[in-house]
Amino acid sequence: MKKTAILSVVALLQLAGCAFKTPPEDYKTANPAMADPVKAFSSVPENTTLLPLIYGNWQGSLPCADCEGITYFLTFQKDKTFRESSEYRGKNVPPVIENGTWMINEDSVVQLTKASGKRYLVIEDQNLVLLDLQGQRATSELAEKFVLMRPGKNSNSTLEALRQAGVDFLASGNNWTLEIDSDKAMTFKSQNNNMQLVSEVPTVQQLPGGRGSVYRGITKAGTLAVRVLNQPCTDKTSGQTTLQTVEVTANAQEFTGCGQFLNANPLQGTWELQEMNGKALKAADFQKVLPFLEIPAEPKRVAGTGGCNRISGEITLKEDQLTFGNLISTRMACPGPAMEFETSYLGLITNKTFTYVLEADKLTLKENDRPVLVYRKAS
């Protein structure tokens, strides 16, 4: 396969409405170069204020007619060269990469010149928009999907495309990106280092106190470790603030940046149990603390205490239902009331599904509309 870049398929935009396709062997023939826009293209002077708006990295998740989507990166250098990289998710093909030169005119239109021909984009609302064959913005229902943004700044359509592709967590930093699909793999890319690592199904370890999680996966280059901390993070390029700070160890190198879970979890946090089957709990009955649950941002595991021992296990959050899987606990002995309560509590929630009602800092788990457990969010 020739290493040509994804923008070469813009010629297909006039057909069928249009998502990109995986490039064939004879890529250039199948995707003829786009003709220049009607207005003659004339580059702006070097001192224009437009140039700083372009320099650096851009990314997007583009639609694809025969794959799960295209993860696309575009980097503009100050020497008027650029680099494109496109990965066809769900396809066993290498990333498509191409280099070339760029220029911008007074109408904020960017011209890319490369081996496969000329392509055009336009600056719009601090984003870059791919143009169609006539140099116009797409007007179909897929128009929002042809928008490129700075790393760390993602449109709702981009996030939804990644979510539909199975991505649970998305992070980025200085010229690197990370996608975590907890059921499949972690994918880490660093443009500066020309590095791409894809792990096996990652393991996840919850940090104590609800501080975050550590993901680990084996790659051909060794272990990829990702530390996701529940600390607000502001991306220096986009100015966007997310709820997670990310630390990545890849190929013996350290990377830091910001991230976000794509599946919003309204139950994230630490919840102290207040009532069970209509009976209020008394702190004096428990040696250390009231029973509590730690529910992470990614609602797949739960940890906490039953009032005596540490507990952990799987949970599933779906619409207004919370399902506990098989829960395990340590085996420390405690005074009678706490131990007896813990046995009843674990028996009540293990492998059970409840309807949940969330009211401010109060979480109620119900069974057949009957309140079974009432929790308060810990401060």
N, C-alpha and C positions, 0 to 999 in steps of 0.2 A: 504494500500500500504506500502510495506517495504521501509524504508528510506535508500535506497542505492544510490550511486552517479552515475552521468552520464557517467563517464569513463568506467563503466561496459559494455557499449554498443559498445566499440571499437571492440569487437568480430564481430560485424556486418559489419565492414569495408570491409571484403572480399566479401560481398554480394552486388551486384547491385550498387556499386560505391560510396557512400552510405551516406545517412543522418541518423541521429539518430531517434529513435521512442520513443514515450511516453512509459515509463516502465509499463509493465503489473503487475498484482498481483504477479504472480510467476516469479519474475524478475530474480532471480539467475539462475533458470533452463533455462529460455529463453535466458540468456546471459552467457554462460560458461566462466570461467576464461581463460585469455590468457596464452598460454604456454611461458616459459622463452625464450628469444632470444637464437639463436644458441650459441653465446659466453657466457660463464659462467659469472654470475654477481658477481663482487667483489667490495665492497664499498671502496671509497678513504679514505686516512688518514684524521684525524680531522683537520690537519693544511693546507689542500689544499685550493687553492685560488678559487676553484669552489663553495664552500659552500656559500660565501656571494652573489654569483650570483643568488641563489635560494631563500634565506630567504625572507619572506614577501608575498605580495598579487599578484595574477595573475587573469586575467579575459579574457573572449572571448564570442563571439556570434556564437554558433555552429549551423550547419544545422540540420533540423528536418524533417523527412519524413511525419509526420502527425500533425505538429503544425507550428506556425509562426517562430519558432527559439528557441534556448535555451540560456538563459543568464546564464553564468557559472562563478563561482568564485572558486579559489583554493588558500589556504593559507598554506605556509610552516613555521613551527615553528623551533626554534633553538634546541629544544629537540627531533628533528627528528619525530615529529608528524605532521599531516596535517588535513585540514578540507576542504571538497568539498560542494558546494551548487549550485544547478541547478534549474532554473525556466523555465518551458515549457510555453512560451508565447502563449496566445490564448487558453490555456487549463485550465479547472477548476479543477486543481490538485495542491496540496501543493508542495512547493519546495522539491527536493530530496536532502537529506543531509547525508554525511557519513564521518567518521573519520578513521584515520589509521596511519601507520608509513611510512617513506620514507628513501631512501638512494640513493647515486649517485656514478657512477663508473668513471674511468679515461677517458672514451669516452664521458663524459658529458651526459650519459643516466641516467634518474631518474626512480627509481622503486618505485611504490606505492603499499603498502600491506594493504589490508582491508578485510572485511568479504566476499566480493564477489570475491576475488582473487587478482592477481597481474596485474598491468597495467604499461605501460612505456611511457615516454616522453623523449625528447632530447633538450638540450640547442642549439639554432641556431640563430645567429645574434641578440643576446640579447633578444630573445623570447623563448617560450617553444612550441614545436611541438608534438602533439599526434602521436604516432606510431601505425602501423597496427599489425596484428596477428603475423607477423614474426619479429617484432621489427624494421620495415623499415618505412621510410617516405611515406605517401600517394602520389600517382602520378596521381590521377584522376583530373578532372576539379574542384573538390571541395577541393583540397589540401590546398589552402590558408585559408579555413574556419576552419581548425583544428589547428590554431595558437593561443596561449595564450600570452597576453601582460600585461605589468604593467598597473594598473589603470591610466587613463589620456593619455595613449599611445594607439592609435587604428589604425589598418590597414584600408586601403580603403575598403577591403571586409567586415570587421566588421561594419564600418560605413554604408556601403550600405545595409547590412542586417538589421540594426536598422532603417534606412531610409525607406526601403521597408515595415517594420513592423509598420510604422506610427509614429516613434519617431521623434519629431521636435528638441528637445534639449537634450544634454547629458552632464552630469557634474559628477565630482568625487573629492574626497578629501582623507583624512586619514582614510582608511577603510570604506568609504561610496560611494554610487553611486546614481545618480538621472537620471530618464528618464521622459521627458515631452512629452506627446501626447496631444496637445492642444484641440483635438476633443474628447478625451476619458478620460484621467486620468494622474496624476503624480504618479510615483512609486519611493519611497525613501527606500534605504536599508543601514543599518549600521551593519557591521559585529561585531565590538567591543561591540555594545549594543544589538546584536541579534534582531534588530528592522527591521521590514518591514511595510511600510505604503503605502497604495494605496488610492488616493483621488478620489473624484467625478470629473466631468469635471471642470478644473480650470478656474477661472476668471483671467483676465490680466489687469493691470493698467500701462499705460506708465508714466515713470518719466519725469518731465519737462526737456527741453533742450536736448532731445535725450540721456539722461544719462543711460537709461536702462528700465527695466520692473519689475513689481512685480506680481508673480503668487500666487494665493491662491486656496486651495481646501480642502474640508471637508473629514476627515478620521474618522475611528472608535475611534481614540485616540485624535481627535480634529482637529484644523486647521493646515494644512501644508502650510507654507509660504516660498516662494523662491524669493529672490531678485537677479536679473541678471543685473549686472552693465557692461557697455561698457568700461571696463578697462582691458588692457592686464594682463594675469595671467600666471605664470610659475609653473608647477607641480613639486614639490620637488623630487618626486620619479623618474619620467620619464624624467624630464628636458624639456618636451614639453611645448611650449607657445601657449595659445589660446587667443582669443579676448575678452572673458568674464570672470569676477570675479563673483563668486556665493556665496551667503550667505543664508543658510537654517535654518529655525526654525521648528523643528520636535519634537513633544512630549515634549515641553518646554525645548529643548536642542538646542544649537547653533552649526552650522557646517559651515566651510568655505572651498572653493576649487575653481577649474577652470572648465569652461564649453565651449561648442561650439554649435552653431546652425548647424544642419545637412543639412538644405536646404539653400545653399548659396544665399545671396541676394545682387546683384550688386548695388541696389539702396539705400542701407542703408545709412542714414545720413540726414542732413538738407539741403533742396533745396529752394533757394530764386527765386521767379518768376521774370523774366526779360522782357518777352514779352507775349502778348496775342493777337492772331489773327493778327500777324505782327506788332503790335503797341508796342513800348517800354514803359515800366512803368517809372514814375517819382517819386522819393522818396518824393518830396514835396507834392504830392497828398495824402500821407498817414501820419496820425498823429504820429504813432510810428515807425513801421518797414514795409518793403515790405512784401507782402503776402509770406508765405513759407509753406513747407510741411516737417514734421518729419516722416521719414520712418524707422521703427525699423528693427533690424536684422531678426526678424521673420515677413515676409511681410504679415500680416493679418489685421493690423490696421494702420491707419494713423492719425496724428494730425497736428496742425499748426494754422495758422491764415489766414483769407481771406483779411487781410488789415485793419480789424476793430474788428471782433470778433474771438474768439478761435473756431476752427472747429475740428471735429473728426468723424471717421467712419471706415467702412470696406474697405479693398482693396484686390485685388487678383493679384498675379504676376504669369504669365504663359508664358514661352518662351519669346517672344518679345512683349507681350501684358500686359498692366496695366489697371485693371478694378477698378473703384471707385464704392462703394456701396452707400447706403443712408447716406448722410452726415448731421450731426447736428451741430449747432453753438449756442454760447451764444447770448444774445439779447441786447447788449449794443449799444446805438446810437452814431454815429460818424458824422463828417462833411460830407456834400453832396457828394463830389467826391469819398471818400473812401467807403461810404455806397453804392453808386450806383455801383461802381466797384465790390464790394463784392457780391452783388445780381447777377450781370451778371456772375461773376466767378463761384459761386456755381451752378448756373443754367447750366453752361457749362460742369462741371465735374461730377455732381451728377448722379449716375447710368449710367455712360458712360464707354466705353472701348476704349483705345487708343493704337496705336503701339508706342513703345518707342525706341529712338535711344540714346545711351550713348556714348559720346565722351569726354574722360578725365573728366573735372568737369562740362560738359554741358549735360543737359538732355532735349531732345526734345520729346514732345508728339504730335503724328500725327493722323490725321483722313483722310482716303483715300489718303495717301501720302502727305497731306497738313499739314505743321507745324501749330499747334494750340497754344501750350504753350511751352515756352522755360525757363528753370530754370538753375541757377548756384549753384554749391555746396558751402555752406557756410564754411568758414575756421574755 
